[in-house]
């Protein structure tokens, strides 16, 4: 016998996917038009900013859920722009560490303020109770799969 909630769960998944894609497209356009940058560049800057210290390219790739090649291409451009720096890992000559420069940290802070305002605007129809409910549901969904 089939699960009576299966179709409802599928519709819920499609709705979540639609909201996510719409929000992501909006943020990509916002970053492109207002800051002449891309979402992948923002994501790399954000990951390095959160970490606050140099990390390996492999760790950066894992954090961003992208291939080493994709991360390297973005880091190459950020390095050319003076926003990140690379150096050899002291204990492993094959590994490279990447970190934000001072200019990179400042650039991220500028981008992050606008990004936060855009996300706030995208979801301004949700009140504190809605946000608490959604967060609780998302946490429950994540725990159920761990």
C-alpha positions as CSV (number, residue, x, y, z in Angstrom):
1,X,0.0,0.0,0.0
2,X,1.3,3.4,-0.9
3,X,2.0,6.2,1.6
4,X,-1.0,8.5,1.7
5,X,1.3,11.5,2.4
6,X,3.6,10.8,-0.5
7,X,2.0,13.2,-3.0
8,X,1.8,15.9,-0.3
9,X,5.4,15.5,0.5
10,X,6.3,15.7,-3.2
11,X,4.3,18.9,-3.5
12,X,6.0,20.3,-0.4
13,X,9.5,19.4,-1.9
14,X,8.6,21.2,-5.1
15,X,7.4,24.2,-3.3
16,X,10.6,24.3,-1.2
17,X,12.7,23.9,-4.3
18,X,10.8,26.7,-6.1
19,X,11.3,29.1,-3.2
20,X,15.0,28.3,-3.0
21,X,15.6,28.7,-6.7
22,X,13.7,32.0,-6.8
23,X,15.6,33.4,-3.8
24,X,18.9,32.2,-5.3
25,X,18.2,33.7,-8.7
26,X,17.3,37.0,-7.0
27,X,20.5,37.0,-4.9
28,X,22.6,36.2,-8.0
29,X,21.1,39.1,-9.9
30,X,21.5,41.4,-6.9
31,X,25.2,40.6,-6.5
32,X,25.8,40.9,-10.2
33,X,23.9,44.2,-10.7
34,X,24.7,46.0,-7.4
35,X,28.2,44.7,-6.6
36,X,29.6,43.3,-9.9
37,X,30.3,40.0,-8.4
38,X,28.9,36.4,-8.4
39,X,27.3,34.2,-5.8
40,X,30.2,31.7,-5.9
41,X,32.7,34.5,-5.2
42,X,30.4,35.6,-2.3
43,X,30.2,32.1,-1.0
44,X,34.0,31.7,-1.0
45,X,34.5,35.0,0.8
46,X,31.8,34.1,3.3
47,X,33.4,30.7,4.1
48,X,36.8,32.2,4.6
49,X,35.4,35.0,6.7
50,X,33.5,32.6,9.0
51,X,36.6,30.5,9.4
52,X,38.8,33.5,10.3
53,X,42.0,31.6,9.5
54,X,43.7,30.0,6.5
55,X,42.2,26.7,5.4
56,X,43.2,24.2,2.8
57,X,41.7,24.3,-0.7
58,X,40.3,20.8,0.0
59,X,38.6,22.0,3.2
60,X,37.2,25.0,1.3
61,X,35.8,22.7,-1.4
62,X,34.1,20.5,1.3
63,X,32.6,23.5,3.0
64,X,31.1,24.8,-0.2
65,X,30.1,21.4,-1.5
66,X,31.9,22.0,-4.8
67,X,34.8,20.3,-6.6
68,X,38.4,21.3,-6.0
69,X,38.5,22.6,-9.6
70,X,35.5,24.8,-9.1
71,X,36.9,26.2,-5.8
72,X,40.3,26.8,-7.4
73,X,38.8,28.7,-10.4
74,X,37.0,31.1,-8.0
75,X,40.0,31.5,-5.7
76,X,42.2,32.2,-8.7
77,X,40.0,35.2,-9.6
78,X,39.7,36.4,-6.0
79,X,43.5,36.2,-5.7
80,X,44.0,38.3,-8.8
81,X,41.7,40.9,-7.3
82,X,43.7,40.9,-4.1
83,X,40.8,39.6,-1.9
84,X,42.5,36.3,-0.9
85,X,46.0,35.0,-0.7
86,X,47.4,31.5,-0.9
87,X,50.5,30.0,0.7
88,X,51.9,26.5,1.0
89,X,50.8,24.5,4.0
90,X,53.7,24.3,6.5
91,X,53.3,20.6,7.2
92,X,52.4,19.4,3.7
93,X,54.2,20.7,0.6
94,X,51.4,19.4,-1.6
95,X,48.6,21.4,0.2
96,X,47.8,25.1,-0.3
97,X,46.2,27.3,2.3
98,X,43.9,30.1,1.4
99,X,42.8,33.1,3.5
100,X,41.2,36.5,3.1
101,X,43.3,39.5,2.8
102,X,42.4,42.7,4.7
103,X,40.8,44.0,1.5
104,X,38.9,40.7,1.1
105,X,37.5,40.9,4.7
106,X,36.4,44.5,4.0
107,X,34.8,43.5,0.7
108,X,33.0,40.6,2.3
109,X,31.6,42.9,5.1
110,X,30.2,45.3,2.4
111,X,28.7,42.4,0.4
112,X,27.3,40.7,3.5
113,X,25.4,43.8,4.7
114,X,23.6,44.1,1.4
115,X,23.1,40.3,1.1
116,X,21.4,40.2,4.5
117,X,19.1,43.1,3.6
118,X,18.1,41.3,0.4
119,X,17.4,38.1,2.2
120,X,15.4,40.0,4.8
121,X,13.4,41.6,2.0
122,X,12.8,38.2,0.3
123,X,11.3,36.8,3.5
124,X,9.8,39.9,5.1
125,X,6.3,38.3,5.0
126,X,7.4,35.9,7.7
127,X,7.1,36.9,11.4
128,X,9.1,35.6,14.3
129,X,6.7,32.7,14.9
130,X,6.9,31.6,11.3
131,X,10.6,31.7,11.4
132,X,10.7,29.6,14.6
133,X,8.3,27.1,13.1
134,X,10.3,26.8,9.8
135,X,13.6,26.5,11.7
136,X,12.2,23.8,13.9
137,X,10.8,21.8,10.9
138,X,14.1,22.1,9.1
139,X,16.1,20.9,12.1
140,X,13.7,18.0,12.5
141,X,14.0,17.1,8.9
142,X,17.8,17.2,9.1
143,X,17.9,15.1,12.3
144,X,15.7,12.5,10.8
145,X,18.2,11.9,8.0
146,X,21.4,11.9,10.1
